[in-house]
């Protein structure tokens, strides 16, 4: 492990010096290669899908694992979009001249070696590899064992493009020892690895945060809420609520609890119930909610659960203040949304809710690097430092001060 990471650290210095022109050309070749080797990637994924089905993986996780021709094409398009983004390295972030004539420039530079630990979704392999490469970093990737064949296939395609361009293949690497012991070793290698980005289940995030000697940017659970205010447009509210839960229940930006103002509950709950039943959503609700619609009872444990499945809690609240208090208690700092036509209430919600992304009259499903115009994302950071929300190429840089003098001494 140490020898592998020491070599990766050396390679990261070479990748850091590549011009934007070279990186963009290689990225476009990577995108072409994914399309060219689509059948190879989908075939490898079929092995993982078969193993997952036999092993009883939940339907939501199987959906996250699945690769089709369309999804491989989407992966390629994400890489092409990353190639079109402005060069993140070498940006002058600030600059000034001191009284004694020193010219100080704050300039963006790559972080170095980034370890990314993730589960289920094999497209993360291509997304994160491309983002790291564009931002001048080397990456060490540790995907979930359920996607082992898919991740190997994708990484091999990308590494072949690097080799064809006479660049070190190890700039994009899968962790050689993918066991729990291997991960435990990786997160202690602060001499060679500059940042760890874990994205996955609560237990994984907790373990890495507590044991890593390397700085960690957490991509924690997504316990997201939508609040329907008394001044909401009902048609808009129903459309947004259904999308936030049903469109893809197994992802971190899907809604887990729907909060409804008490003044509109009796009017909006019946059509919401009808729409969710049609979408096969399992509903749980507070006692007040159950007075209007016949659903299961929601417990405090339910409000604290990230289902990652087509299950939804519904709770009636007195006003926006109670909605904000509920989100403060149970939210994970990921994505929260208010549906209201009242400008002051909307601004109160957006200003007071503490989350990476807060929405007015839109679905939480937009918390995504691609939807934000970032090309793709390393993940959705629930940290406050150094990155928050969808983590794109600029979040994979740090900075240095370049100081130009003319013989000054102190």
C-alpha positions as CSV (number, residue, x, y, z in Angstrom):
1,X,0.0,0.0,0.0
2,X,2.7,2.5,1.0
3,X,4.7,1.9,-2.2
4,X,1.6,2.2,-4.3
5,X,0.6,5.5,-2.7
6,X,4.2,6.9,-2.8
7,X,4.2,6.3,-6.5
8,X,0.7,7.9,-6.9
9,X,2.0,10.9,-5.0
10,X,4.8,11.3,-7.5
11,X,2.4,10.9,-10.4
12,X,0.1,13.6,-9.0
13,X,2.9,16.2,-9.4
14,X,3.1,15.3,-13.1
15,X,-0.7,15.5,-13.6
16,X,-0.7,18.9,-11.8
17,X,1.4,20.4,-14.5
18,X,-0.7,19.3,-17.5
19,X,-2.2,22.1,-19.6
20,X,-5.9,22.6,-19.9
21,X,-5.6,21.8,-23.6
22,X,-4.1,18.4,-23.0
23,X,-6.5,17.5,-20.2
24,X,-9.5,18.4,-22.3
25,X,-8.3,16.4,-25.3
26,X,-7.7,13.3,-23.1
27,X,-11.1,13.7,-21.4
28,X,-12.9,13.7,-24.8
29,X,-10.9,10.6,-25.8
30,X,-12.1,9.0,-22.5
31,X,-15.7,9.8,-23.4
32,X,-15.2,8.3,-26.8
33,X,-13.6,5.2,-25.3
34,X,-16.6,4.6,-23.0
35,X,-18.9,4.6,-26.0
36,X,-16.6,2.4,-28.0
37,X,-16.3,-0.1,-25.1
38,X,-20.0,0.1,-24.1
39,X,-20.7,-3.6,-24.6
40,X,-17.7,-4.5,-22.6
41,X,-18.8,-2.3,-19.7
42,X,-22.4,-3.4,-19.8
43,X,-21.3,-7.1,-19.9
44,X,-19.2,-6.6,-16.8
45,X,-22.1,-4.8,-15.1
46,X,-24.4,-7.8,-15.9
47,X,-22.1,-9.9,-13.7
48,X,-22.6,-7.5,-10.8
49,X,-26.3,-7.3,-11.4
50,X,-26.6,-11.1,-11.4
51,X,-24.6,-11.3,-8.2
52,X,-26.7,-8.5,-6.6
53,X,-30.0,-10.2,-7.5
54,X,-28.8,-13.5,-6.1
55,X,-27.5,-11.8,-3.0
56,X,-30.9,-10.0,-2.4
57,X,-29.8,-6.4,-3.0
58,X,-32.8,-4.1,-2.5
59,X,-34.5,-2.8,-5.7
60,X,-33.3,0.7,-5.1
61,X,-29.6,-0.4,-4.9
62,X,-30.0,-2.6,-8.0
63,X,-31.3,0.5,-9.8
64,X,-28.2,2.4,-8.7
65,X,-26.0,-0.4,-9.8
66,X,-27.5,-1.0,-13.2
67,X,-25.6,0.2,-16.4
68,X,-27.4,0.3,-19.7
69,X,-26.2,1.6,-23.1
70,X,-28.1,4.8,-22.3
71,X,-26.4,5.2,-18.9
72,X,-22.9,4.6,-20.4
73,X,-23.7,7.3,-22.9
74,X,-24.7,9.6,-20.1
75,X,-21.4,8.9,-18.4
76,X,-19.6,9.8,-21.6
77,X,-21.6,13.0,-21.9
78,X,-20.7,14.0,-18.4
79,X,-17.0,13.6,-19.2
80,X,-17.5,15.7,-22.3
81,X,-19.2,18.4,-20.3
82,X,-16.4,18.4,-17.7
83,X,-14.0,19.0,-20.6
84,X,-15.9,22.1,-21.6
85,X,-15.7,23.7,-18.1
86,X,-13.3,26.5,-17.4
87,X,-9.8,25.5,-16.4
88,X,-9.9,25.2,-12.6
89,X,-6.1,25.3,-12.0
90,X,-4.1,28.5,-12.2
91,X,-7.0,30.8,-11.5
92,X,-6.0,34.1,-9.8
93,X,-8.5,34.1,-6.9
94,X,-7.2,37.4,-5.5
95,X,-4.3,39.7,-5.7
96,X,-2.8,42.9,-4.2
97,X,0.3,44.9,-3.7
98,X,1.5,45.6,-0.2
99,X,3.0,48.9,1.0
100,X,6.5,47.7,0.5
101,X,5.8,46.6,-3.0
102,X,5.3,42.9,-2.7
103,X,2.9,41.6,-5.4
104,X,0.8,38.9,-3.8
105,X,-1.4,36.6,-5.9
106,X,-3.7,33.9,-4.5
107,X,-3.7,31.1,-7.2
108,X,-5.7,27.9,-7.4
109,X,-3.7,24.6,-7.5
110,X,-4.6,20.9,-7.4
111,X,-5.1,19.2,-4.0
112,X,-2.8,16.3,-5.0
113,X,-3.9,12.7,-4.3
114,X,-7.6,12.2,-3.5
115,X,-9.0,9.0,-2.1
116,X,-12.7,8.5,-2.9
117,X,-14.7,5.7,-1.2
118,X,-18.2,5.0,-2.5
119,X,-20.9,2.4,-2.9
120,X,-23.2,0.9,-5.5
121,X,-23.1,3.4,-8.4
122,X,-20.4,2.5,-11.0
123,X,-20.9,5.8,-12.9
124,X,-19.1,7.4,-9.9
125,X,-15.9,5.8,-11.1
126,X,-15.9,7.7,-14.4
127,X,-17.4,10.9,-12.9
128,X,-14.8,11.2,-10.1
129,X,-11.9,10.1,-12.2
130,X,-12.7,12.8,-14.8
131,X,-13.2,15.5,-12.2
132,X,-9.9,14.7,-10.5
133,X,-8.1,14.6,-13.8
134,X,-9.6,17.9,-15.0
135,X,-8.6,19.5,-11.7
136,X,-5.0,18.2,-12.0
137,X,-5.3,15.5,-9.2
138,X,-4.5,11.8,-9.1
139,X,-7.2,9.7,-7.6
140,X,-7.4,6.4,-5.7
141,X,-10.9,5.0,-6.0
142,X,-12.5,2.4,-3.7
143,X,-15.9,1.4,-5.0
144,X,-18.3,-1.1,-3.4
145,X,-17.8,-4.8,-3.8
146,X,-21.3,-5.1,-5.4
147,X,-19.9,-3.1,-8.4
148,X,-16.5,-4.6,-8.6
149,X,-16.7,-5.9,-12.2
150,X,-18.3,-2.7,-13.5
151,X,-15.7,-0.4,-11.7
152,X,-12.8,-2.5,-13.0
153,X,-14.1,-2.3,-16.6
154,X,-14.7,1.5,-16.5
155,X,-11.3,2.2,-14.9
156,X,-9.5,0.0,-17.4
157,X,-11.0,1.9,-20.3
158,X,-10.0,5.2,-18.8
159,X,-6.5,4.0,-17.9
160,X,-6.0,2.7,-21.4
161,X,-6.6,6.3,-22.7
162,X,-4.0,7.7,-20.3
163,X,-1.5,5.1,-21.5
164,X,-2.3,5.9,-25.2
165,X,-1.4,9.5,-24.4
166,X,1.8,8.5,-22.7
167,X,0.4,9.6,-19.3
168,X,0.8,7.5,-16.2
169,X,-2.1,5.1,-15.8
170,X,-1.8,5.2,-12.0
171,X,-3.3,8.8,-12.1
172,X,-6.6,6.9,-12.1
173,X,-6.3,3.9,-9.8
174,X,-8.6,1.5,-8.0
175,X,-7.4,0.7,-4.4
176,X,-5.3,-2.5,-4.7
177,X,-6.6,-3.8,-1.4
178,X,-10.3,-3.2,-1.3
179,X,-10.9,-5.1,2.0
180,X,-11.9,-3.3,5.2
181,X,-8.3,-3.6,6.3
182,X,-7.2,-1.9,3.0
183,X,-9.6,1.0,3.6
184,X,-8.4,1.3,7.2
185,X,-4.8,1.5,5.9
186,X,-5.6,4.0,3.2
187,X,-7.2,6.5,5.6
188,X,-4.0,6.6,7.7
189,X,-1.7,7.4,4.8
190,X,-1.6,11.2,5.3
191,X,1.9,11.4,4.0
192,X,0.8,10.4,0.5
193,X,-3.0,11.1,0.4
194,X,-4.3,14.7,0.7
195,X,-8.0,14.3,0.9
196,X,-10.5,11.5,1.6
197,X,-14.1,11.8,0.2
198,X,-16.4,9.1,1.5
199,X,-19.9,8.7,0.1
200,X,-22.2,6.0,1.1
201,X,-24.0,4.6,4.1
202,X,-24.1,6.2,7.6
203,X,-21.9,3.5,9.1
204,X,-19.2,4.0,6.4
205,X,-19.2,7.8,6.8
206,X,-19.0,7.5,10.6
207,X,-16.1,5.0,10.5
208,X,-14.0,7.1,8.1
209,X,-14.7,10.4,9.9
210,X,-13.7,8.9,13.2
211,X,-10.6,7.0,12.0
212,X,-9.0,9.0,9.2
213,X,-5.8,11.0,9.8
214,X,-6.4,12.6,6.4
215,X,-8.8,15.6,6.0
216,X,-12.3,14.3,5.1
217,X,-15.1,15.9,3.1
218,X,-18.2,13.9,4.1
219,X,-21.0,13.0,1.7
220,X,-23.4,12.0,4.3
221,X,-27.0,10.7,4.2
222,X,-29.6,12.7,2.4
223,X,-32.5,13.2,4.8
224,X,-34.4,15.7,2.7
225,X,-37.8,17.5,3.3
226,X,-40.3,19.3,1.3
227,X,-42.6,21.8,3.1
228,X,-45.9,22.8,1.6
229,X,-46.9,26.2,3.0
230,X,-50.4,27.5,3.4
231,X,-49.8,29.9,0.5
232,X,-48.6,27.1,-1.9
233,X,-50.0,26.6,-5.3
234,X,-51.6,23.2,-4.9
235,X,-51.0,21.9,-8.4
236,X,-47.4,23.0,-8.2
237,X,-47.0,21.5,-4.7
238,X,-48.4,18.1,-5.8
239,X,-46.2,17.9,-8.9
240,X,-43.0,18.8,-6.9
241,X,-43.8,16.4,-4.0
242,X,-44.4,13.5,-6.4
243,X,-41.2,14.2,-8.3
244,X,-39.1,14.6,-5.1
245,X,-40.1,11.2,-3.9
246,X,-41.0,9.0,-6.8
247,X,-38.8,10.0,-9.7
248,X,-35.8,8.1,-8.3
249,X,-36.4,7.1,-4.6
250,X,-33.0,5.4,-4.2
251,X,-30.8,8.5,-4.4
252,X,-29.6,10.9,-1.7
253,X,-31.6,14.0,-2.9
254,X,-35.0,12.3,-2.9
255,X,-37.5,13.5,-0.2
256,X,-38.0,11.4,2.9
257,X,-40.5,13.5,4.8
258,X,-43.3,15.8,3.4
259,X,-44.3,18.6,5.8
260,X,-47.7,20.3,5.3
261,X,-49.2,23.4,6.8
262,X,-52.2,22.6,9.0
263,X,-54.4,25.1,7.1
264,X,-54.2,23.3,3.8
265,X,-53.8,19.7,4.9
266,X,-57.5,18.8,4.5
267,X,-57.5,20.0,0.9
268,X,-54.2,18.8,-0.4
269,X,-53.8,15.5,1.4
270,X,-56.5,13.6,-0.6
271,X,-55.1,14.4,-4.0
272,X,-51.5,13.8,-2.7
273,X,-52.6,10.4,-1.3
274,X,-54.2,9.4,-4.6
275,X,-51.1,10.4,-6.6
276,X,-48.7,8.6,-4.2
277,X,-50.9,5.4,-4.2
278,X,-50.8,5.5,-8.0
279,X,-47.0,5.6,-7.7
280,X,-46.9,2.7,-5.3
281,X,-45.4,4.8,-2.5
282,X,-45.7,3.4,1.0
283,X,-46.9,6.2,3.2
284,X,-46.5,6.8,6.9
285,X,-48.0,9.8,8.8
286,X,-48.5,11.6,12.0
287,X,-51.8,11.3,13.9
288,X,-53.2,14.5,12.3
289,X,-52.3,13.3,8.8
290,X,-54.1,10.0,9.6
291,X,-57.3,11.8,10.3
292,X,-57.5,12.8,6.6
293,X,-56.0,9.8,4.9
294,X,-55.7,6.1,5.8
295,X,-52.0,5.3,6.1
296,X,-49.5,3.8,8.6
297,X,-48.3,5.7,11.7
298,X,-45.0,7.4,11.5
299,X,-42.6,7.2,14.4
300,X,-39.7,9.4,15.5
301,X,-37.4,6.7,14.1
302,X,-39.1,7.0,10.7
303,X,-38.4,10.7,10.7
304,X,-34.8,10.0,11.3
305,X,-34.5,7.3,8.6
306,X,-33.1,7.7,5.1
307,X,-35.2,5.2,3.3
308,X,-33.6,5.2,-0.2
309,X,-36.8,3.5,-1.2
310,X,-40.3,4.5,-2.3
311,X,-41.4,5.2,1.3
312,X,-42.5,8.6,2.6
313,X,-43.4,10.2,5.9
314,X,-46.0,12.9,6.1
315,X,-46.3,15.3,9.0
316,X,-48.7,18.3,9.5
317,X,-47.1,21.3,11.1
318,X,-48.6,24.6,12.5
319,X,-46.5,27.0,10.4
320,X,-43.1,27.6,8.7
321,X,-41.4,27.9,12.1
322,X,-42.5,24.4,13.1
323,X,-41.4,23.1,9.7
324,X,-37.9,24.7,10.2
325,X,-37.7,23.2,13.7
326,X,-38.5,19.7,12.4
327,X,-35.9,20.0,9.6
328,X,-33.4,21.3,12.2
329,X,-34.0,18.2,14.3
330,X,-34.1,15.5,11.7
331,X,-32.4,17.0,8.5
332,X,-28.9,15.9,7.4
333,X,-27.9,19.3,6.0
334,X,-28.4,18.0,2.4
335,X,-31.4,19.5,0.5
336,X,-34.6,21.1,1.7
337,X,-37.5,22.7,-0.2
338,X,-40.4,25.1,0.4
339,X,-43.5,25.4,-1.8
340,X,-45.1,28.8,-1.3
341,X,-46.2,31.9,-3.2
342,X,-45.5,34.1,-0.1
343,X,-42.2,35.9,-0.7
344,X,-41.5,36.7,2.9
345,X,-42.2,33.1,4.0
346,X,-40.0,31.7,1.2
347,X,-37.1,34.0,2.2
348,X,-37.5,33.1,5.9
349,X,-37.2,29.4,5.0
350,X,-34.2,29.9,2.7
351,X,-32.4,32.1,5.2
352,X,-33.0,30.0,8.3
353,X,-32.8,26.4,7.1
354,X,-29.2,25.1,7.5
355,X,-28.6,22.9,4.5
356,X,-26.2,22.7,1.6
357,X,-29.0,23.4,-0.8
358,X,-32.3,25.1,-0.1
359,X,-35.1,25.4,-2.7
360,X,-38.1,27.5,-3.3
361,X,-40.8,25.9,-5.5
362,X,-38.6,23.3,-6.9
363,X,-37.8,19.6,-6.3
364,X,-34.9,18.5,-4.2
365,X,-33.9,16.2,-7.0
366,X,-31.9,19.0,-8.6
367,X,-29.1,18.7,-6.1
368,X,-26.7,17.2,-8.5
369,X,-23.5,18.3,-10.2
370,X,-24.9,17.8,-13.7
371,X,-28.1,19.7,-12.9
372,X,-26.1,22.5,-11.4
373,X,-24.0,22.8,-14.6
374,X,-20.8,21.4,-12.9
375,X,-20.6,18.5,-15.5
376,X,-20.6,15.9,-12.7
377,X,-19.8,15.7,-9.0
378,X,-17.6,13.9,-6.6
379,X,-20.6,13.8,-4.4
380,X,-22.9,16.1,-2.3
381,X,-20.9,17.4,0.6
382,X,-22.7,17.9,3.9
383,X,-19.6,19.4,5.3
384,X,-19.3,23.2,5.9
385,X,-15.6,23.2,5.1
386,X,-13.9,23.2,2.6
387,X,-16.7,22.3,0.2
388,X,-20.5,22.2,0.6
389,X,-23.2,20.8,-1.8
390,X,-22.4,19.4,-5.2
391,X,-18.6,19.1,-5.3
392,X,-17.2,19.9,-8.7
393,X,-13.8,20.7,-10.2
394,X,-13.2,24.0,-8.4
395,X,-13.8,22.2,-5.1
396,X,-11.0,19.8,-6.0
397,X,-8.5,22.6,-5.9
398,X,-6.8,24.5,-3.0
399,X,-4.6,27.6,-3.4
400,X,-1.1,28.9,-2.8
401,X,0.2,32.5,-2.5
402,X,2.7,33.5,-5.2
403,X,4.6,36.5,-3.9
404,X,6.7,38.6,-6.3
405,X,9.3,40.8,-4.8
406,X,12.2,43.1,-5.9
407,X,14.8,42.7,-3.2
408,X,12.5,43.4,-0.2
409,X,13.7,42.3,3.2
410,X,12.1,42.4,6.6
